[in-house]
Structures are given as structure tokens and as C-alpha cells.
Amino acid sequence: MYHRELTRLTATGWFVLGLLMVATCKLEEGITPTTNTPPVVGSDEGQPPPTAPPSDPSASPPSIISPEPGSEVSTASPTLTVGNASTASAAAPTYIFQVATDSSFSDVVARKDNVPQGGNGQTSWQVEKALETGKHFWRAFAQTGNMRLTSPIGNFTVPEIVEPEPPAPGGPGTILISDPLTNFSSVGAVNGGAFTEGGWEVRAKSNYIRYHIPTLRNGYVQWENRGLQPFNPSPDQYMLFGMWDPDRGDYRANPYRVHIQKLDENHNGPYLRLRWIANGEQHDAGNNFLDWDPTQLYQWRIQWGPAGDGNLVEVFLNGNLVISDQYGPPYEPQRHWVELGIAERVESIVGVRYSNVEIGSR
């Protein structure tokens, strides 16, 4: 009896020892035991990770300052401002801004991450695109370490931008538009930017001014710029001027699109580029001018129309001819828009100032 019991206990001991040895081998092979720890949830497209519970009981989230809830903004690229979050952390939080077309934020149409905390108790971000007309919802997150604080949800309405009626067409030599921009206003449709004593200044790459004019087969546009630098603020800011026909489709596929780009050495040459498309026929020309001085006033003029047996477009900078190209079909958009910056491209050069715009026939 005693012998049988001893044999059974000995067998059990060897079995337990064997299990311990297997477990030890698996750990040495890098196989870790499973736990009930839930997986970490990351962010998806347009949505931040779920809000982490504050580790600081005295922390307070960002507050909505402007636009005030329910207000109508004056631009399709409004500036969003929150009161800074309050935390016990020595490190200042960074902010995430979101804009959506619904209060559940399932359709986020604009977002900016890693916005540094601003001074004077407020942090701001200007939406970097032209929002569609209608109601929008927005919020901000303040994040420091593993703590995220969420603001209340604000909302605002983007009104329809009213396009001024085009001036009456005139004969050759008629000035159709004269817009100094130094009187803190414009006769065009303005989206964002800021008026200063020196003219209208681009504050975000989505800013533009649009003029609606009669169809000009033989015409000119001239304006002045200050603030042009050897290197643009970022590689995606380079659009100075454009023309197109909104009744003929989107800008990028428009058969009457024209633009002037001011590039820098982050791009391949030519650094000053003209694209001219008339009735779908495209012409590209350029110049390698790079000697920009932000304190200097630059005077631009682009003119186009019949010349000899065809048509000719010319670009002048401070009275000097810098680009010239011949084209075939006449330039005759059904609806003629002229833009400082181009709405659909969202590539205006931040910090550049425009003044003394003149548009006329030749």
C-alpha cells in the first residue's frame, strides 16, 4: 500500500517538473504568456485616439473662443481660436484642430495636428482650405504626455461668397477694374487674408481675391507685390495669379486656365512659370529669375491678344519682358474669372502683399 502511494506521488512530481521545464523553454524562446491586457487603440483617418482619462484632476480642457457657436464667418477659411488648456505638466501641450460637416465628426474636412500652444492664453489655427458653404462643426484637443483634453464642440456657418457683377464691357483701352487694395477693401470677392496700409496680405495658402470680368480676347492684368522672398514659406506655396472659366469645369482640367507661378530652388527650373491654355491648347514658358527681395516692390503685367497671324501672351516684371509665347486659338472664356491666388489650388504664398490691381482691354 505504502509502496503504491509513493510510486504515484513520484510520478506526479515528475509530471509537474516536466511542465515547469516546458514553460521555461518557451520563455527562453521568446514566447510570453498571454494576459488579459486590452490592445492599444490607435487613430484612424481624421479621428484622434480615444480621449485618455486625465491623470491631473486639476486639468481643464480648451475652451471655445471664436468663432462663437452659431455665428456666421466672413471667410471660407476661418481662424479657429481656443482658450488654452490648463494642466499641472511643466511641458506646454500641443493642439489638434478638427472641422467636420457633422457633429459626430464622421466627415472631417479639415484637420491640423501638433499646433504649438499660443501665448496670451489662446491658441489659434486658420483653416488651410476653402470650406464649402454651409454649417460646420469644430473642436480642439490639447495633448501632453499621455493626457488628452477635449474642448466643447463649436459650430459656424460659411456663407455663400457673393460674386460682384462684372463691369460693362468697353472698347479698346478701357480700364474695367481699378482696385488699389490699400483702402482696406476690394471690389472683388475676398476669401481670407488681411487688409493693411500697404495692400491685401496673404495669411493662409487658401486666401484669394476673385474678379469677375467680361470676356477679354485682347486684354491685360497688372498688379504689385511686396514680400516676395528667394524661398517661399513652404514648397506648396507658389501661386501668384490665375484666370479661368468656372462654367467649363474644375480649374485643374479647365480648357481656359492660366497661371503664373513663383517657384524657388526647392523645385526644378524654370522658377518663374507661365501656363497658358486657350480652348484646350496648352503652352508652357518660363524664366529662371530668382533674385527676389522682400522689401522691394514688384510690378507685374500680363497681356494677351492678337499679334501678327496668331496670338501672343507676354509677362512683364518691373517693365522688363520676362516671358513671351505665341498661341493659336483666341482666349475667350464664356465666364472670365481673374484671381490673385487660385481658389481651387490652395497654393497662395503666405506673407505676400498685393496692391494696385488693374484689369482692362487693349
SVG drawing of the C-alpha trace seen along z (x, -y; Angstrom):
<svg xmlns="http://www.w3.org/2000/svg" viewBox="-26 -104 45 106">
<polyline fill="none" stroke="black" stroke-width="0.4" points="0.0,0.0 2.7,-2.4 4.9,-1.4 2.0,-2.1 1.3,-5.5 4.9,-6.5 5.1,-5.4 2.0,-7.5 3.4,-10.7 6.7,-10.2 5.1,-10.0 3.0,-13.2 6.1,-15.1 7.9,-14.2 4.9,-15.3 4.8,-18.7 8.6,-19.1 8.1,-18.4 5.5,-21.2 7.8,-23.6 10.7,-22.8 8.5,-23.2 7.3,-26.6 10.9,-27.6 11.9,-26.6 9.1,-28.7 10.1,-31.8 13.7,-31.3 12.4,-31.1 10.7,-34.5 7.2,-33.1 5.5,-35.2 2.4,-34.0 -0.9,-35.6 -2.5,-38.2 -5.9,-39.9 -4.4,-43.4 -6.6,-45.0 -4.9,-46.2 -3.9,-49.8 -6.3,-51.6 -4.7,-53.9 -6.1,-56.7 -7.9,-56.3 -8.3,-58.6 -9.3,-62.0 -10.0,-60.8 -7.6,-61.1 -7.3,-58.1 -9.9,-57.9 -9.6,-60.5 -7.2,-59.4 -8.5,-59.9 -6.7,-62.9 -4.1,-62.0 -4.2,-65.5 -7.5,-66.1 -7.0,-69.9 -6.7,-69.9 -9.2,-71.8 -9.8,-71.4 -9.5,-74.0 -12.5,-76.4 -14.2,-77.7 -13.4,-81.4 -14.0,-82.1 -15.9,-81.6 -18.7,-81.8 -21.1,-78.9 -23.8,-79.6 -22.0,-82.5 -21.5,-83.2 -17.9,-83.7 -16.8,-86.2 -14.4,-83.8 -14.4,-80.2 -11.0,-79.8 -11.8,-81.0 -9.4,-81.2 -10.3,-78.9 -9.3,-80.0 -9.5,-78.2 -8.6,-79.2 -5.5,-77.2 -6.0,-74.1 -4.7,-74.1 -2.5,-71.2 0.0,-70.7 2.6,-69.5 5.7,-71.5 5.5,-70.9 3.1,-73.0 0.5,-70.9 0.2,-70.8 -3.2,-71.0 -5.2,-69.1 -7.9,-71.1 -10.7,-69.4 -13.5,-70.7 -16.4,-68.5 -19.7,-68.7 -21.5,-66.8 -21.5,-67.0 -20.3,-63.3 -17.2,-64.1 -17.6,-61.2 -16.9,-63.6 -13.8,-65.5 -13.0,-68.0 -10.0,-69.9 -7.5,-68.9 -4.2,-70.2 -2.0,-68.3 0.8,-69.5 -0.2,-73.1 2.0,-74.8 0.3,-76.4 -0.1,-80.1 0.6,-83.0 -1.8,-85.2 -3.8,-82.2 -5.1,-81.4 -4.2,-79.0 -5.3,-79.6 -5.2,-77.9 -6.5,-79.2 -8.2,-76.5 -5.9,-75.9 -8.5,-75.3 -11.7,-77.0 -14.6,-75.3 -17.9,-74.6 -20.9,-76.9 -23.0,-75.7 -22.8,-74.7 -19.5,-73.2 -18.6,-71.8 -15.2,-72.1 -13.2,-71.1 -9.7,-71.1 -7.7,-68.6 -4.9,-69.6 -2.3,-66.8 0.6,-66.5 2.2,-63.2 -0.5,-60.5 -3.2,-63.0 -5.7,-64.5 -8.2,-67.1 -11.1,-67.8 -12.8,-71.1 -16.6,-71.5 -17.9,-71.3 -18.4,-74.6 -20.1,-75.4 -20.2,-78.1 -21.7,-78.8 -19.8,-79.6 -22.0,-81.9 -22.1,-81.9 -19.4,-84.2 -21.2,-86.8 -19.5,-87.4 -19.7,-91.1 -21.3,-91.6 -18.8,-92.1 -18.3,-95.6 -19.8,-96.5 -17.5,-95.7 -15.8,-98.6 -13.9,-99.3 -10.1,-99.0 -8.2,-100.8 -10.9,-100.6 -10.0,-100.1 -12.5,-97.6 -11.2,-97.1 -9.1,-99.5 -8.6,-98.2 -5.9,-99.8 -6.4,-97.4 -4.7,-100.0 -8.1,-101.4 -8.9,-98.3 -11.4,-96.9 -11.7,-95.3 -14.1,-95.4 -13.5,-91.7 -14.7,-88.7 -12.3,-88.3 -11.5,-85.0 -9.4,-85.5 -6.2,-87.4 -5.9,-90.8 -6.0,-94.4 -3.1,-96.6 -2.0,-100.1 0.2,-98.5 -2.5,-96.4 -4.1,-92.9 -1.8,-90.4 -2.0,-86.6 -2.3,-85.0 -3.0,-81.4 -2.4,-79.5 -6.2,-79.2 -6.6,-83.0 -7.5,-84.7 -9.3,-87.6 -11.5,-87.0 -12.6,-89.4 -15.5,-88.6 -14.9,-90.5 -16.3,-90.4 -14.6,-88.0 -11.4,-89.6 -9.8,-88.2 -7.4,-91.2 -6.6,-92.3 -4.2,-92.8 -4.0,-92.4 -1.4,-94.3 -0.7,-94.4 2.1,-95.0 3.6,-92.7 5.8,-93.1 7.1,-90.3 8.4,-88.0 11.4,-86.1 14.1,-83.9 12.5,-80.9 8.7,-80.6 7.4,-79.8 6.8,-76.2 7.2,-74.1 3.4,-74.1 3.1,-77.9 3.9,-79.4 0.7,-80.5 0.6,-84.3 -2.1,-84.7 -4.7,-82.8 -7.5,-83.1 -10.1,-80.5 -13.7,-79.8 -15.8,-78.3 -18.5,-77.3 -16.1,-74.9 -15.3,-72.6 -12.8,-72.4 -9.7,-74.5 -7.2,-71.7 -9.0,-70.4 -10.2,-73.8 -9.7,-74.5 -9.1,-78.2 -6.8,-78.0 -3.9,-80.4 -1.5,-80.9 1.8,-82.4 3.9,-80.5 6.8,-81.9 8.9,-78.9 12.3,-78.6 15.3,-76.2 13.2,-73.5 11.8,-72.9 13.3,-72.4 13.6,-75.4 12.2,-77.4 11.4,-79.2 9.0,-81.7 6.4,-79.8 3.5,-80.7 0.9,-78.1 -1.4,-79.4 -4.3,-77.2 -6.8,-78.6 -9.6,-76.3 -7.6,-73.3 -4.4,-74.2 -1.6,-74.3 1.6,-76.4 4.2,-76.5 7.0,-79.1 9.3,-80.4 12.2,-82.3 14.9,-81.5 14.7,-84.7 15.5,-84.1 16.8,-87.4 13.8,-88.3 14.0,-91.0 11.0,-91.0 11.5,-94.8 11.2,-95.6 8.0,-96.5 7.5,-94.3 5.2,-95.4 3.6,-92.7 1.7,-92.9 0.4,-90.0 -1.1,-90.9 -2.6,-88.8 -4.3,-89.1 -3.9,-89.1 -0.4,-89.6 0.5,-89.1 -1.1,-86.0 -1.8,-84.5 -2.0,-85.4 0.7,-86.4 0.9,-86.4 3.6,-88.4 4.6,-88.8 6.5,-91.9 8.2,-92.3 9.1,-95.8 8.7,-96.8 11.0,-94.1 9.7,-91.3 10.4,-88.0 8.1,-85.6 6.6,-85.5 4.8,-82.8 2.6,-82.6 -0.7,-80.6 -3.3,-79.5 -7.0,-79.7 -8.1,-83.0 -8.6,-83.2 -12.3,-83.6 -13.8,-82.0 -17.6,-82.3 -17.3,-83.4 -14.0,-85.1 -12.5,-84.9 -9.3,-86.6 -7.8,-85.5 -4.9,-86.7 -4.0,-83.2 -6.2,-80.5 -9.1,-79.2 -9.0,-75.6 -5.3,-75.2 -4.9,-76.4 -1.2,-77.4 -1.1,-81.2 2.2,-82.5 1.8,-83.4 3.2,-86.8 2.9,-88.3 1.1,-91.6 -0.9,-92.7 -1.8,-96.2 -2.9,-98.4 -4.7,-95.8 -5.8,-97.0 -7.6,-95.0 -8.5,-96.3 -8.9,-95.8 -6.3,-96.6"/>
</svg>
